[in-house]
Amino acid sequence: MNAFLEALGISFRRDARSRGPRINKLDGQLDREQKPRGEYYDDA
């Protein structure tokens, strides 16, 4: 999943309230934190 999302340049996070996946804003704080670690989908 991470390789696919990396190719698209999209990162996701798990919404704290609904627990559903949410797309991070392009160049947003979480986007900038996750991409260098290679975590394009954060399931935490």
C-alpha positions in Angstrom: 0.0 0.0 0.0 2.8 2.4 0.9 4.5 1.8 -2.5 1.3 2.6 -4.4 0.6 5.7 -2.4 4.2 6.9 -2.8 3.8 6.6 -6.6 0.7 8.7 -6.4 2.3 11.2 -3.9 -0.6 10.9 -1.5 -0.4 10.2 2.2 -3.2 9.0 4.5 -3.9 9.1 8.2 -6.4 7.4 10.4 -9.1 9.9 11.7 -9.1 10.0 15.5 -12.9 10.3 15.8 -14.3 8.1 13.0 -11.3 5.8 12.7 -11.7 6.1 8.9 -8.8 6.8 6.5 -8.3 10.5 5.6 -6.1 12.0 3.0 -3.5 14.4 4.4 -3.3 17.9 2.9 -0.6 18.2 0.3 2.5 19.5 2.1 0.6 19.7 5.4 2.2 18.9 8.7 1.3 15.2 8.8 2.2 14.9 5.1 5.7 16.3 5.7 6.2 14.1 8.8 5.0 10.8 7.2 6.6 11.0 3.7 10.3 11.1 4.9 9.7 8.0 7.0 8.1 6.2 4.1 4.8 6.0 5.9 2.2 6.9 3.3 -0.6 5.2 5.3 -0.5 5.8 9.0 -2.8 3.3 10.7 -1.9 4.5 14.2 
